[in-house]
Amino acid sequence: MRNLLKSAFVILLLCSFGQIKAQDDLLNSLDKEVSDTIIYTAYTFKSTHIINGQSVENMKTNQLDFRINHRFSPINSGAYELFGLDNASINFSLDYGITDKLMLGIRRGTENKTYDGSVKYVLFQQCSGKRNFPVSISYFGDMSIITWKDTSTYHTFKDRLAYTHQLLIARKFNEKLSLQLTPSFVHRNNVQYNNINDIYAVGFGGRYKFVRRVALTWEYFYSPQVAANKTHSFNPVALGFDIETGGHVFQLFVSNSREMVENGVIANTQGDFRNGGLFLGFNISRVFSFGRKE
């Protein structure tokens, strides 16, 4: 009987060692499989915009983002204007994913009756595994035209054009926190007297998800030329919330900028937030998918 128990104990011990070795082999195999796979970071931001400015996010292939951007009048306009809610400026936009990396967009806004077209292209995407890259980088370019009939300022078609070039550099640190740096260049063909055509700026933005489907967002663009009062405007700042509601992303915020096109936000923000020059605004984004599902 004693020998039988000894034999059973030895067999059980050998089986345990075999099971441990099998588990180790399985874990090693999984680790090797993960290390041989490139894992791309997704949803650094939940929308193509942080607030006023672009985010590093693109529409995927055959996806269309329809956006309604809405800005009220200054909060400090007083009770008679219902603190800015009596008047509003609206911008409609369509952004379409040609590929997962290339997105084209068109917009029309009531501010100066502006039309613009844009392109956004993914240069690098944050990833881990077989290949590690710490940030996502995209290029954004935009050309806008003012169609407001102001013949005293805009004498030719060329006078009405403005251009924006940006590098969008973002990192998703974890499921809660994402940050973005946005070096920017704006050129306006024609400006008011004693203003400047070329503006250099850098944007700082971020998103912090503090509860499910709701995140705090912030954004600030700094231009040394704006700070030196060479543009007769202010550096734009914004603070708000992203609210995810199924296929929609609803952004509610306050900003000292009423502009909704990049060159206007960076070079023509008129609100002085230190004196209550703030605008309540919201963006509504609805994404549609086209093409056959595989």
VOBA-1610 file (N, C-alpha, C; in pm, whole numbers, padded with zeros to 5 digits, always signed):
BEGIN
Met+00083-00121+00000Met+00000+00000+00000Met+00087+00126+00000Arg+00191+00121+00084Arg+00282+00235+00091Arg+00349+00260-00044Asn+00392+00150-00110Asn+00455+00163-00242Asn+00358+00220-00345Leu+00231+00180-00333Leu+00130+00231-00425Leu+00111+00381-00408Leu+00109+00428-00282Leu+00095+00572-00255Leu+00215+00649-00306Lys+00336+00589-00287Lys+00457+00655-00338Lys+00452+00669-00489Ser+00408+00564-00556Ser+00401+00566-00702Ser+00301+00671-00750Ala+00185+00677-00681Ala+00083+00776-00718Ala+00135+00917-00696Phe+00209+00940-00587Phe+00265+01073-00558Phe+00365+01115-00666Val+00451+01018-00707Val+00551+01047-00811Val+00482+01081-00943Ile+00379+01003-00978Ile+00307+01028-01103Ile+00242+01166-01100Leu+00178+01200-00985Leu+00112+01330-00970Leu+00213+01444-00980Leu+00331+01425-00921Leu+00436+01527-00925Leu+00485+01548-01067Leu+00506+01438-01139Leu+00551+01448-01278Leu+00447+01517-01365Cys+00319+01487-01340Cys+00211+01552-01417Cys+00207+01702-01390Ser+00230+01740-01263Ser+00229+01882-01226Ser+00340+01956-01296Phe+00462+01893-01296Phe+00575+01955-01366Phe+00545+01968-01515Gly+00481+01864-01571Gly+00448+01867-01713Gly+00347+01976-01745Gln+00248+01994-01654Gln+00147+02097-01675Gln+00209+02236-01665Ile+00299+02257-01567Ile+00367+02386-01551Ile+00450+02417-01674Lys+00522+02313-01724Lys+00604+02334-01844Lys+00517+02367-01965Ala+00402+02300-01976Ala+00311+02328-02088Ala+00259+02470-02080Gln+00225+02515-01956Gln+00178+02653-01939Gln+00288+02753-01976Asp+00411+02723-01932Asp+00524+02811-01967Asp+00544+02818-02117Asp+00533+02702-02182Asp+00549+02698-02328Asp+00440+02779-02396Leu+00316+02770-02343Leu+00204+02844-02400Leu+00225+02995-02383Leu+00266+03036-02261Leu+00291+03179-02236Leu+00404+03232-02323Asn+00510+03152-02337Asn+00621+03193-02422Asn+00576+03207-02568Ser+00490+03114-02609Ser+00438+03119-02746Ser+00353+03243-02767Leu+00268+03276-02667Leu+00185+03395-02676Leu+00270+03522-02677Asp+00373+03525-02590Asp+00463+03641-02587Asp+00532+03661-02720Lys+00575+03549-02781Lys+00642+03557-02911Lys+00545+03605-03018Glu+00418+03556-03009Glu+00319+03597-03108Glu+00291+03747-03097Val+00281+03798-02972Val+00257+03940-02950Val+00375+04021-02999Ser+00497+03974-02967Ser+00616+04048-03007Ser+00635+04049-03158Asp+00573+03953-03230Asp+00582+03948-03375Asp+00468+04022-03444Thr+00380+04085-03364Thr+00263+04156-03417Thr+00276+04305-03388Ile+00236+04388-03484Ile+00233+04532-03463Ile+00094+04570-03412Ile+00088+04629-03293Ile-00038+04669-03231Ile-00051+04821-03243Tyr-00143+04866-03327Tyr-00162+05009-03349Tyr-00258+05067-03246Thr-00226+05184-03198Thr-00310+05253-03101Thr-00433+05310-03170Ala-00550+05288-03111Ala-00676+05337-03169Ala-00741+05438-03076Tyr-00818+05528-03135Tyr-00898+05626-03061Tyr-00815+05708-02962Thr-00709+05770-03016Thr-00635+05865-02935Thr-00729+05977-02892Phe-00814+06022-02986Phe-00924+06112-02957Phe-01051+06051-03015Lys-01166+06097-02971Lys-01293+06039-03016Lys-01353+06112-03136Ser-01285+06218-03181Ser-01338+06297-03293Ser-01222+06348-03376Thr-01253+06395-03496Thr-01150+06452-03583Thr-01103+06589-03532His-01173+06646-03435His-01136+06773-03372His-01121+06755-03221Ile-01024+06825-03163Ile-01017+06828-03017Ile-01127+06922-02967Ile-01125+07047-03010Ile-01236+07142-02989Ile-01248+07227-03115Asn-01171+07337-03120Asn-01167+07420-03241Asn-01071+07362-03345Gly-00961+07308-03297Gly-00857+07258-03385Gly-00870+07111-03418Gln-00795+07070-03519Gln-00794+06932-03563Gln-00727+06841-03459Ser-00776+06716-03451Ser-00706+06612-03375Ser-00633+06521-03474Val-00558+06427-03424Val-00481+06336-03507Val-00570+06229-03571Glu-00698+06225-03533Glu-00788+06121-03582Glu-00835+06145-03726Asn-00849+06037-03802Asn-00902+06038-03939Asn-01028+05954-03948Met-01109+05980-04049Met-01214+05886-04085Met-01151+05765-04155Lys-01202+05646-04128Lys-01153+05526-04195Lys-01209+05520-04338Thr-01162+05423-04414Thr-01204+05408-04554Thr-01356+05401-04567Asn-01412+05485-04655Asn-01555+05490-04684Asn-01640+05534-04565Gln-01580+05606-04471Gln-01657+05665-04362Gln-01670+05816-04384Leu-01788+05867-04354Leu-01817+06010-04371Leu-01855+06069-04236Asp-01788+06178-04200Asp-01818+06250-04076Asp-01893+06378-04113Phe-02020+06386-04072Phe-02099+06508-04091Phe-02102+06584-03960Arg-02052+06709-03965Arg-02040+06788-03842Arg-02118+06918-03853Ile-02182+06953-03740Ile-02244+07084-03725Ile-02171+07155-03611Asn-02105+07266-03644Asn-02032+07344-03546Asn-02109+07473-03519His-02128+07505-03393His-02217+07614-03353His-02148+07702-03249Arg-02146+07834-03275Arg-02088+07928-03178Arg-02188+08040-03153Phe-02212+08070-03025Phe-02300+08179-02989Phe-02221+08310-02979Ser-02288+08418-02946Ser-02224+08548-02929Ser-02155+08555-02792Pro-02079+08663-02764Pro-02005+08670-02638Pro-02095+08660-02515Ile-02047+08587-02415Ile-02122+08573-02291Ile-02139+08708-02222Asn-02039+08797-02238Asn-02045+08927-02171Asn-02130+09029-02245Ser-02212+08983-02345Ser-02300+09075-02416Ser-02420+09115-02332Gly-02441+09051-02217Gly-02544+09095-02124Gly-02674+09018-02132Ala-02763+09049-02036Ala-02890+08978-02024Ala-02983+09007-02141Tyr-02975+09127-02200Tyr-03063+09161-02311Tyr-03040+09067-02429Glu-02916+09025-02451Glu-02882+08929-02556Glu-02881+08786-02504Leu-02937+08767-02384Leu-02940+08636-02318Leu-02799+08578-02308Phe-02705+08665-02273Phe-02565+08629-02255Phe-02507+08555-02377Gly-02545+08608-02493Gly-02489+08557-02618Gly-02573+08455-02691Leu-02681+08403-02628Leu-02759+08295-02689Leu-02854+08345-02797Asp-02874+08476-02808Asp-02967+08528-02910Asp-02910+08520-03051Asn-02779+08516-03063Asn-02717+08515-03196Asn-02617+08400-03206Ala-02601+08349-03326Ala-02513+08233-03343Ala-02448+08233-03479Ser-02334+08166-03487Ser-02263+08141-03612Ser-02252+07991-03631Ile-02273+07942-03754Ile-02279+07797-03780Ile-02182+07759-03892Asn-02127+07641-03878Asn-02039+07585-03981Asn-02078+07440-04005Phe-02098+07402-04131Phe-02128+07263-04167Phe-02006+07203-04237Ser-01975+07077-04205Ser-01858+07016-04269Ser-01884+06869-04300Leu-01816+06823-04405Leu-01817+06682-04445Leu-01672+06637-04458Asp-01634+06531-04389Asp-01500+06472-04398Asp-01513+06326-04437Tyr-01444+06287-04545Tyr-01460+06152-04600Tyr-01326+06080-04605Gly-01327+05953-04558Gly-01206+05871-04560Gly-01187+05806-04695Ile-01090+05855-04774Ile-01057+05791-04902Ile-00990+05657-04875Thr-00895+05657-04783Thr-00832+05536-04729Thr-00825+05555-04578Asp-00768+05455-04510Asp-00751+05468-04364Asp-00653+05580-04328Lys-00571+05620-04425Lys-00471+05724-04399Lys-00505+05860-04457Leu-00590+05863-04560Leu-00618+05987-04632Leu-00763+06029-04613Met-00783+06153-04567Met-00917+06208-04548Met-00927+06344-04617Leu-01037+06365-04690Leu-01065+06492-04755Leu-01188+06555-04692Gly-01189+06690-04684Gly-01301+06758-04621Gly-01342+06884-04692Ile-01469+06921-04679Ile-01520+07049-04727Ile-01606+07109-04617Arg-01611+07245-04611Arg-01690+07314-04509Arg-01749+07443-04565Arg-01853+07489-04499Arg-01910+07620-04527Arg-01958+07681-04396Gly-01914+07804-04369Gly-01950+07870-04245Gly-02013+08005-04268Thr-02096+08047-04172Thr-02162+08177-04183Thr-02065+08292-04154Glu-01959+08268-04077Glu-01862+08373-04047Glu-01789+08412-04175Asn-01814+08533-04224Asn-01758+08584-04349Asn-01797+08500-04471Lys-01901+08417-04454Lys-01949+08329-04562Lys-01831+08254-04625Thr-01761+08179-04540Thr-01635+08115-04579Thr-01656+07970-04624Tyr-01594+07936-04737Tyr-01585+07797-04783Tyr-01440+07752-04769Asp-01421+07623-04740Asp-01283+07573-04737Asp-01279+07424-04767Gly-01163+07382-04818Gly-01137+07241-04845Gly-01010+07199-04775Ser-01005+07074-04729Ser-00891+07030-04650Ser-00848+06888-04685Val-00726+06856-04646Val-00672+06721-04658Val-00599+06687-04529Lys-00617+06565-04484Lys-00544+06517-04366Lys-00487+06379-04400Tyr-00358+06361-04371Tyr-00291+06236-04407Tyr-00210+06184-04288Val-00226+06056-04258Val-00154+05992-04148Val-00012+05959-04194Leu+00087+06018-04130Leu+00227+05991-04162Leu+00281+05874-04081Phe+00255+05875-03951Phe+00298+05768-03861Phe+00187+05744-03760Gln+00176+05619-03714Gln+00076+05586-03615Gln+00142+05521-03493Gln+00102+05565-03375Gln+00156+05509-03252Gln+00130+05359-03248Cys+00235+05282-03213Cys+00220+05137-03213Cys+00318+05073-03115Ser+00295+04947-03086Ser+00383+04868-02999Ser+00389+04726-03053Gly+00468+04640-02987Gly+00484+04503-03035Gly+00610+04487-03117Lys+00595+04432-03239Lys+00710+04410-03326Lys+00779+04542-03360Arg+00699+04647-03374Arg+00755+04779-03402Arg+00697+04879-03301Asn+00782+04963-03245Asn+00738+05061-03147Asn+00756+05201-03202Phe+00650+05280-03194Phe+00658+05421-03231Phe+00576+05497-03128Pro+00634+05595-03060Pro+00571+05652-02939Pro+00455+05746-02964Val+00442+05800-03087Val+00338+05900-03115Val+00273+05873-03250Ser+00158+05937-03271Ser+00095+05941-03402Ser+00120+06079-03463Ile+00149+06083-03592Ile+00178+06210-03659Ile+00097+06217-03789Ser+00024+06327-03806Ser-00053+06349-03928Ser-00024+06489-03982Tyr-00044+06504-04112Tyr-00035+06636-04175Tyr-00176+06683-04207Phe-00202+06811-04181Phe-00331+06871-04216Phe-00307+06998-04296Gly-00375+07009-04411Gly-00365+07128-04494Gly-00504+07178-04530Asp-00521+07311-04534Asp-00652+07368-04559Asp-00639+07494-04645Met-00732+07513-04737Met-00741+07636-04815Met-00883+07689-04803Ser-00896+07816-04763Ser-01028+07875-04744Ser-01045+07998-04832Ile-01171+08029-04861Ile-01203+08148-04939Ile-01321+08221-04875Ile-01305+08351-04854Ile-01411+08436-04800Ile-01497+08485-04916Thr-01629+08463-04908Thr-01718+08507-05015Thr-01805+08625-04973Trp-01784+08676-04853Trp-01856+08795-04808Trp-01823+08913-04899Lys-01926+08988-04941Lys-01908+09096-05038Lys-01853+09222-04970Asp-01722+09221-04948Asp-01653+09337-04892Asp-01549+09383-04995Thr-01593+09464-05089Thr-01503+09505-05197Thr-01397+09603-05151Ser-01416+09663-05034Ser-01316+09758-04984Ser-01191+09686-04935Thr-01206+09561-04892Thr-01093+09482-04840Thr-01042+09382-04944Tyr-01137+09314-05012Tyr-01099+09207-05104Tyr-01126+09254-05247His-01020+09295-05315His-01034+09351-05450His-01033+09242-05557Thr-00965+09131-05530Thr-00955+09023-05629Thr-00988+08889-05563Phe-01006+08787-05646Phe-01029+08652-05596Phe-00913+08606-05507Lys-00793+08635-05548Lys-00674+08595-05474Lys-00671+08656-05333Asp-00721+08778-05320Asp-00723+08844-05190Asp-00802+08767-05085Arg-00897+08688-05130Arg-00990+08620-05039Arg-00939+08485-04989Leu-00822+08443-05035Leu-00771+08310-05001Leu-00682+08313-04878Ala-00686+08203-04802Ala-00597+08183-04687Ala-00561+08036-04679Tyr-00444+08006-04625Tyr-00392+07869-04622Tyr-00342+07834-04481Thr-00361+07708-04444Thr-00313+07658-04315Thr-00240+07526-04335His-00124+07514-04271His-00049+07388-04270His-00019+07352-04125Gln-00044+07224-04088Gln-00023+07180-03951Gln+00035+07039-03945Leu+00121+07016-03846Leu+00161+06882-03807Leu+00089+06848-03676Leu+00019+06736-03675Leu-00055+06692-03557Leu+00024+06578-03493Ile+00078+06602-03374Ile+00164+06506-03306Ile+00098+06468-03174Ala+00050+06345-03162Ala-00029+06306-03045Ala+00019+06174-02986Arg-00005+06160-02856Arg+00027+06034-02788Arg-00087+05997-02694Lys-00130+05872-02701Lys-00228+05817-02608Lys-00150+05746-02498Phe-00150+05803-02379Phe-00072+05748-02269Phe-00140+05626-02206Asn-00271+05630-02198Asn-00350+05518-02145Asn-00495+05540-02190Glu-00587+05462-02136Glu-00726+05472-02179Glu-00791+05603-02137Lys-00728+05676-02046Lys-00786+05800-01997Lys-00725+05925-02059Leu-00592+05926-02079Leu-00522+06050-02112Leu-00459+06046-02252Ser-00488+06150-02331Ser-00423+06172-02461Ser-00382+06319-02470Leu-00264+06344-02529Leu-00215+06481-02544Leu-00170+06503-02688Gln-00178+06628-02734Gln-00138+06659-02871Gln-00064+06793-02878Leu+00038+06794-02965Leu+00115+06914-02997Leu+00091+06945-03145Thr+00065+07074-03179Thr+00027+07108-03316Thr+00104+07230-03367Pro+00224+07212-03421Pro+00292+07323-03488Pro+00212+07366-03612Ser+00193+07499-03628Ser+00102+07549-03731Ser+00161+07669-03805Phe+00122+07681-03933Phe+00158+07797-04013Phe+00035+07843-04090Val+00004+07971-04081Val-00110+08030-04150Val-00062+08142-04242His-00110+08139-04367His-00081+08249-04460His-00213+08304-04512Arg-00231+08437-04500Arg-00349+08505-04554Arg-00302+08599-04665Asn-00361+08585-04783Asn-00315+08665-04896Asn-00336+08815-04875Asn-00446+08849-04807Asn-00475+08990-04786Asn-00522+09012-04642Val-00468+09114-04576Val-00505+09144-04438Val-00534+09292-04425Gln-00597+09327-04312Gln-00625+09467-04286Gln-00495+09544-04264Tyr-00504+09676-04273Tyr-00388+09764-04255Tyr-00321+09737-04120Asn-00190+09737-04118Asn-00109+09719-03997Asn-00123+09578-03938Asn-00161+09482-04022Asn-00166+09342-03981Asn-00057+09267-04058Ile-00041+09136-04033Ile+00063+09059-04100Ile+00002+08938-04170Asn+00067+08894-04278Asn+00015+08785-04359Asn+00048+08647-04305Asp+00169+08629-04252Asp+00216+08497-04210Asp+00217+08486-04058Ile+00153+08380-04007Ile+00142+08357-03863Ile+00198+08219-03831Tyr+00287+08214-03733Tyr+00339+08087-03681Tyr+00281+08064-03541Ala+00243+07941-03514Ala+00182+07912-03384Ala+00207+07766-03349Val+00189+07735-03222Val+00194+07596-03176Val+00073+07572-03085Gly+00004+07463-03110Gly-00114+07430-03032Gly-00085+07322-02930Phe-00152+07330-02816Phe-00143+07230-02710Phe-00286+07186-02678Gly-00310+07058-02683Gly-00445+07009-02656Gly-00443+06874-02588Gly-00557+06838-02530Gly-00562+06709-02462Gly-00704+06664-02431Arg-00710+06541-02386Arg-00838+06479-02351Arg-00816+06388-02231Tyr-00903+06401-02130Tyr-00895+06314-02013Tyr-01033+06255-01986Lys-01043+06124-02000Lys-01171+06055-01980Lys-01186+06022-01832Phe-01282+06087-01766Phe-01297+06068-01622Phe-01415+05980-01584Val-01513+05964-01672Val-01620+05866-01655Val-01650+05805-01791Arg-01727+05697-01792Arg-01760+05629-01917Arg-01837+05723-02009Arg-01788+05740-02131Arg-01850+05818-02238Arg-01840+05970-02219Val-01771+06016-02116Val-01755+06161-02096Val-01608+06191-02069Ala-01555+06291-02139Ala-01413+06328-02123Ala-01399+06479-02118Leu-01302+06525-02040Leu-01266+06666-02035Leu-01167+06694-02149Thr-01189+06805-02223Thr-01100+06842-02333Thr-01052+06986-02314Trp-00934+07015-02365Trp-00880+07150-02356Trp-00789+07175-02477Glu-00768+07305-02504Glu-00691+07342-02623Glu-00642+07486-02610Tyr-00520+07510-02658Tyr-00463+07645-02655Tyr-00362+07657-02768Phe-00371+07766-02844Phe-00274+07795-02948Phe-00195+07919-02909Tyr-00064+07907-02915Tyr+00021+08022-02882Tyr+00097+08066-03007Ser+00086+08195-03039Ser+00162+08256-03147Ser+00239+08374-03090Pro+00371+08380-03108Pro+00446+08495-03058Pro+00404+08624-03126Gln+00358+08616-03251Gln+00314+08737-03322Gln+00181+08788-03266Val+00092+08695-03231Val-00033+08734-03168Val-00006+08792-03030Ala+00083+08726-02954Ala+00116+08774-02820Ala+00179+08913-02823Ala+00251+08945-02931Ala+00314+09077-02946Ala+00219+09180-03006Asn+00091+09141-03022Asn-00014+09231-03073Asn+00012+09276-03216Lys+00074+09190-03296Lys+00096+09223-03436Lys-00023+09186-03525Thr-00118+09113-03469Thr-00233+09069-03548Thr-00364+09129-03499His-00361+09207-03390His-00481+09268-03332His-00584+09161-03296Ser-00536+09050-03244Ser-00623+08941-03201Ser-00564+08877-03075Phe-00622+08766-03031Phe-00579+08700-02908Phe-00547+08553-02937Asn-00462+08496-02854Asn-00436+08353-02864Asn-00560+08276-02821Pro-00605+08179-02902Pro-00729+08107-02870Pro-00712+08002-02761Val-00811+07994-02674Val-00814+07895-02567Val-00955+07837-02559Ala-00967+07711-02524Ala-01099+07647-02516Ala-01095+07536-02410Leu-01209+07518-02345Leu-01224+07414-02243Leu-01364+07355-02255Gly-01373+07222-02259Gly-01504+07163-02277Gly-01512+07016-02241Phe-01618+06952-02292Phe-01644+06811-02266Phe-01678+06740-02396Asp-01631+06616-02409Asp-01674+06523-02513Asp-01777+06429-02452Ile-01892+06415-02517Ile-01995+06324-02469Ile-02028+06228-02583Glu-02001+06099-02562Glu-02027+05997-02663Glu-02169+05945-02647Thr-02246+05948-02756Thr-02385+05900-02752Thr-02408+05808-02871Gly-02357+05687-02865Gly-02374+05594-02976Gly-02294+05638-03096Gly-02363+05664-03209Gly-02295+05706-03331Gly-02261+05854-03334His-02295+05928-03228His-02267+06070-03222His-02158+06101-03121Val-02084+06209-03147Val-01997+06267-03045Val-02042+06413-03030Phe-02082+06449-02909Phe-02130+06583-02879Phe-02024+06655-02797Gln-01977+06770-02847Gln-01874+06848-02779Gln-01935+06980-02733Leu-01930+07006-02602Leu-01982+07128-02544Leu-01865+07201-02477Phe-01851+07333-02501Phe-01731+07402-02454Phe-01751+07553-02448Val-01655+07620-02388Val-01644+07766-02395Val-01508+07799-02456Ser-01505+07906-02536Ser-01382+07946-02603Ser-01385+08096-02626Asn-01267+08156-02637Asn-01263+08298-02671Asn-01261+08321-02823Ser-01277+08212-02899Ser-01279+08221-03045Ser-01417+08185-03100Arg-01468+08270-03190Arg-01593+08239-03258Arg-01566+08179-03396Glu-01440+08185-03438Glu-01401+08130-03567Glu-01406+07977-03564Met-01426+07917-03682Met-01433+07771-03689Met-01344+07711-03798Val-01276+07796-03875Val-01176+07752-03972Val-01039+07781-03913Glu-00943+07692-03937Glu-00814+07697-03866Glu-00744+07832-03876Asn-00741+07892-03995Asn-00669+08020-04007Asn-00737+08128-03925Gly-00870+08123-03914Gly-00941+08221-03833Gly-00919+08200-03685Val-00920+08074-03641Val-00898+08043-03499Val-00761+08092-03455Ile-00658+08061-03534Ile-00521+08094-03495Ile-00491+08242-03511Ala-00540+08304-03618Ala-00497+08440-03652Ala-00602+08549-03630Asn-00726+08509-03598Asn-00831+08612-03589Asn-00927+08589-03473Thr-00879+08536-03361Thr-00962+08521-03242Thr-00978+08657-03175Gln-01103+08701-03157Gln-01129+08837-03111Gln-01169+08846-02964Gly-01194+08735-02898Gly-01240+08740-02760Gly-01124+08747-02661Asp-01135+08841-02566Asp-01038+08851-02457Asp-01100+08783-02335Phe-01058+08659-02308Phe-01121+08582-02201Phe-01101+08646-02063Arg-00999+08731-02049Arg-00973+08798-01921Arg-01082+08899-01889Asn-01152+08947-01992Asn-01260+09043-01973Asn-01397+08983-02006Gly-01406+08852-01999Gly-01534+08786-02025Gly-01566+08765-02170Gly-01467+08783-02257Gly-01489+08763-02401Gly-01486+08616-02437Leu-01587+08543-02392Leu-01596+08399-02416Leu-01724+08367-02493Phe-01719+08259-02570Phe-01831+08215-02650Phe-01868+08072-02611Leu-01995+08049-02584Leu-02042+07913-02564Leu-02058+07849-02702Gly-02016+07724-02714Gly-02025+07657-02843Gly-02046+07508-02829Phe-02086+07446-02938Phe-02096+07300-02940Phe-02071+07249-03081Asn-02020+07126-03089Asn-02000+07053-03214Asn-02077+06922-03205Ile-02145+06886-03311Ile-02213+06756-03319Ile-02154+06679-03436Ser-02106+06559-03411Ser-02044+06476-03515Ser-02123+06347-03531Arg-02161+06316-03654Arg-02231+06191-03686Arg-02156+06121-03797Val-02116+05997-03773Val-02035+05920-03869Val-02124+05821-03944Phe-02111+05819-04077Phe-02183+05726-04163Phe-02081+05637-04235Ser-02115+05509-04252Ser-02028+05414-04322Ser-02090+05375-04455Phe-02007+05372-04560Phe-02052+05335-04693Phe-01970+05215-04743Gly-02018+05154-04850Gly-01947+05039-04905Gly-01995+04911-04843Arg-01957+04799-04906Arg-02001+04668-04860Arg-01922+04625-04736Lys-01995+04566-04642Lys-01931+04511-04523Lys-01882+04370-04552Glu-01758+04342-04511Glu-01702+04208-04535Glu-01736+04116-04420
//
